[in-house]
């Protein structure tokens, strides 16, 4: 088995049939069919359910296709890293970010970094913290900007910014609450919208204060929380850097005063993986 066979397989799946794949690969159809059959024989499984119009993957084919795609992506990354090393060219920054900084802090950082290093290009992978941890461990990205809480003792963590957490919602949810900050005791009976991974911390604080909060909705994305709060569905619990996601003018924003509801923005790196010169520059820029 070689990388060419994996390329043949992935191209065939992406194009949907052998003739289109052969055209894309600039080879004739019979040799491509032969190579795919040889791959099946080598693996000892049937990868394709061959039809008159379109090729479909078998269950074994779907498993192998996922692995083949990952291998080719890793190979492309390795090739690019070596090209950058050999040529000394400034390359591409492969960075994972979370939604709560995707339209706020990250733009400020990238603008300043781009002004300092205008030839560097960006390849941004968006997702929640746990998706970024997985990408980092699989070396699909070189670093990730994520938010606590999370567990990742195998990764190198640098705190970039410490933030308070805010309760945000339409004005009527904060009637008779004149202070610039609120406690969970003051808002626990109102419909609350919060990140799923904050649930444990939230419930611990509630338990310590003998509270039974009305959790209207849990989700995995700051944009969802902000959108639902904008719509008046409840009080959203979001970190400070996600406040610009709010668009409704009739919104109140109150710092939550309870201890333990803080959120750190962190830069994570895999200490066992290659770190490009580009990422080293970005790391030094941030810290």
C-alpha positions in Angstrom: 0.0 0.0 0.0 1.3 3.5 -0.9 0.1 7.1 -0.8 -0.9 6.9 -4.5 -3.4 4.2 -3.7 -4.9 6.3 -0.9 -5.1 9.2 -3.3 -6.9 7.1 -5.8 -9.4 5.9 -3.2 -10.1 9.3 -1.8 -10.5 10.9 -5.3 -12.9 8.1 -6.4 -15.1 8.6 -3.3 -15.1 12.4 -3.7 -15.9 12.3 -7.4 -18.6 9.6 -7.0 -17.5 7.3 -9.8 -14.4 5.9 -11.4 -14.6 7.8 -14.7 -14.7 11.2 -13.1 -12.0 10.2 -10.7 -9.8 9.0 -13.5 -10.3 12.3 -15.4 -9.4 14.3 -12.2 -6.3 12.1 -11.7 -5.3 12.4 -15.3 -5.2 8.6 -15.9 -7.4 6.3 -17.8 -10.3 4.4 -16.2 -9.0 0.7 -16.5 -5.7 1.3 -14.6 -7.7 3.1 -11.8 -10.1 0.3 -11.5 -7.2 -2.2 -11.3 -5.5 -0.2 -8.6 -8.7 0.0 -6.5 -9.2 -3.7 -6.9 -5.6 -4.4 -5.9 -6.1 -2.3 -2.8 -9.2 -4.3 -1.8 -7.3 -7.5 -2.3 -4.4 -6.3 -0.2 -6.8 -5.2 2.6 -8.9 -8.4 2.3 -12.2 -6.4 2.3 -14.7 -5.0 -0.2 -14.4 -1.2 -0.1 -17.0 -0.2 -2.8 -20.5 -1.3 -3.7 -20.2 -0.7 -7.4 -23.3 0.5 -9.2 -24.0 1.7 -12.7 -24.2 5.4 -11.8 -22.3 6.0 -8.5 -19.9 4.1 -6.3 -20.9 3.7 -2.7 -18.6 2.8 0.2 -19.3 -0.3 2.2 -19.0 -0.1 6.0 -15.4 -1.3 5.7 -14.9 1.3 3.0 -16.2 4.1 5.2 -13.8 3.1 8.0 -10.8 3.0 5.7 -11.8 6.2 3.8 -11.8 8.1 7.1 -8.3 6.8 7.9 -7.0 7.4 4.3 -8.3 11.0 4.4 -6.6 11.6 7.7 -3.3 10.1 6.5 -3.3 12.3 3.3 -4.0 15.4 5.4 -1.1 14.6 7.7 1.1 13.9 4.7 0.2 17.3 3.2 0.9 19.0 6.5 4.3 17.2 6.8 5.2 18.1 3.2 4.3 21.8 3.8 6.4 21.9 7.0 9.4 20.5 5.2 9.0 22.9 2.3 8.9 25.8 4.8 12.0 24.5 6.5 14.0 24.0 3.3 13.0 27.2 1.6 12.8 29.5 4.6 9.5 30.8 3.3 7.0 32.2 5.8 4.1 29.8 5.7 0.6 29.3 7.0 -0.6 29.5 10.6 -2.9 26.6 11.5 -4.8 27.6 14.5 -7.9 26.4 16.3 -10.3 28.9 17.9 -13.5 28.8 19.9 -16.7 30.7 18.9 -16.7 33.1 21.9 -13.6 34.8 20.6 -14.1 34.1 16.9 -15.5 37.5 16.0 -14.0 39.6 18.8 -10.5 39.1 20.4 -9.1 36.9 17.6 -9.7 39.7 15.1 -7.7 42.2 17.2 -4.9 39.7 17.6 -4.7 38.7 14.0 -4.8 42.3 12.7 -1.8 43.2 14.9 0.0 40.0 14.0 -0.6 40.6 10.3 0.8 44.1 10.5 4.0 42.7 12.0 4.2 39.7 9.6 2.2 40.6 6.4 3.3 37.5 4.4 1.9 34.9 6.9 -1.4 33.3 5.8 -4.0 31.9 8.2 -5.9 28.5 8.3 -8.4 28.9 11.1 -10.3 25.9 12.5 -13.4 26.8 14.4 -15.1 24.7 17.0 -15.7 24.3 20.7 -12.9 23.6 23.2 -13.2 19.8 23.1 -13.1 19.8 19.3 -9.9 21.9 19.4 -8.3 19.6 21.9 -9.0 16.6 19.6 -7.5 18.5 16.6 -4.5 19.4 18.6 -3.8 15.9 19.7 -4.2 14.6 16.2 -1.8 17.3 14.9 -4.3 18.8 12.6 -3.5 22.2 14.1 -0.4 23.5 15.8 -2.1 25.5 18.6 -5.5 26.2 19.9 -7.0 29.2 21.7 -9.6 27.8 24.1 -11.5 28.6 27.2 -11.6 27.0 30.7 -12.9 24.7 32.1 -11.2 21.8 30.4 -8.9 18.9 31.2 -5.8 18.5 29.2 -2.7 17.7 31.3 -0.9 16.3 28.2 -0.9 19.7 26.6 1.1 22.9 27.3 -1.1 25.7 28.5 -0.5 29.4 28.6 -3.2 31.7 30.1 -3.7 34.7 27.7 -6.5 36.5 29.5 -8.7 36.1 32.6 -12.3 37.0 32.2 -15.4 37.4 34.3 -18.7 35.8 33.3 -21.8 37.9 32.6 -25.5 37.4 32.8 -27.1 39.0 29.7 -30.8 39.4 28.8 -33.7 41.7 28.0 -34.2 44.6 30.5 -37.3 43.0 32.1 -35.3 40.1 33.4 -33.3 42.5 35.6 -36.2 44.6 37.1 -35.6 45.4 40.8 -31.9 44.4 40.4 -30.2 47.9 40.4 -26.6 46.8 41.1 -24.1 46.5 38.2 -23.4 42.9 39.3 -25.8 40.0 40.1 -25.5 36.8 42.0 -26.9 33.5 41.1 -29.3 33.8 44.0 -30.9 36.9 42.3 -31.4 35.3 38.9 -31.7 31.5 39.6 -35.5 31.5 39.2 -35.4 33.1 35.8 -34.8 31.0 32.6 -31.0 30.6 32.2 -29.1 29.7 29.1 -25.5 28.4 29.5 -22.7 26.3 28.1 -23.0 22.6 28.7 -19.5 22.3 30.0 -20.1 25.0 32.7 -23.0 22.9 34.0 -20.9 21.1 36.7 -19.4 24.4 38.1 -22.8 26.1 37.9 -24.5 23.3 39.8 -21.7 23.2 42.4 -22.2 26.9 43.1 -25.9 26.4 43.2 -25.6 23.5 45.6 -23.3 25.4 48.0 -25.9 28.2 48.1 -28.9 25.8 48.3 -30.3 27.0 45.0 -32.4 25.2 42.4 -31.7 27.2 39.2 -34.1 27.2 36.3 -31.8 26.0 33.4 -33.9 26.7 30.4 -31.3 25.6 27.8 -27.8 24.2 27.7 -25.7 24.4 24.5 -22.1 24.2 23.2 -21.7 27.5 21.6 -21.4 31.2 22.7 -23.2 32.2 19.5 -26.2 30.1 20.4 -26.4 31.5 24.0 -26.1 35.1 22.7 -28.7 34.5 20.0 -31.2 33.0 22.4 -30.6 35.9 24.9 -31.0 38.4 22.0 -34.4 36.8 21.2 -35.6 37.3 24.8 -35.8 33.6 25.6 -33.9 33.9 28.9 -30.7 35.1 30.6 -27.6 34.0 28.8 -24.4 33.2 30.8 -21.5 34.2 28.6 -17.8 35.3 29.1 -16.7 38.9 28.7 -15.2 38.5 25.2 -18.5 37.2 23.9 -20.4 40.4 24.8 -20.0 41.8 21.2 -22.1 38.9 20.0 -25.1 40.7 21.5 -27.1 42.7 19.0 -30.3 43.7 20.8 -30.2 47.3 22.2 -32.6 46.4 25.0 -30.1 44.1 26.6 -28.7 44.3 30.1 -25.2 43.0 30.9 -24.4 42.2 34.5 -21.2 40.7 35.9 -21.9 37.6 38.0 -20.5 38.1 41.4 -20.3 34.5 42.6 -16.8 33.2 43.1 -15.8 30.3 40.8 -17.6 31.6 37.7 -14.5 32.9 35.9 -13.2 31.9 32.5 -9.6 31.9 31.3 -8.7 32.2 27.6 -5.7 29.9 27.0 -3.2 29.0 24.3 -2.6 25.3 24.0 0.3 23.5 22.3 1.2 19.9 21.9 4.7 19.6 23.5 5.4 16.4 21.5 4.6 17.8 18.1 6.6 19.9 15.6 6.0 23.6 15.9 6.7 25.7 12.8 8.5 29.0 12.8 5.2 30.7 12.0 3.6 29.3 15.1 6.6 30.2 17.2 6.3 33.8 16.0 2.6 33.8 16.9 3.2 32.3 20.3 5.8 34.9 21.1 3.5 37.6 19.8 0.6 36.5 22.2 2.5 35.8 25.3 
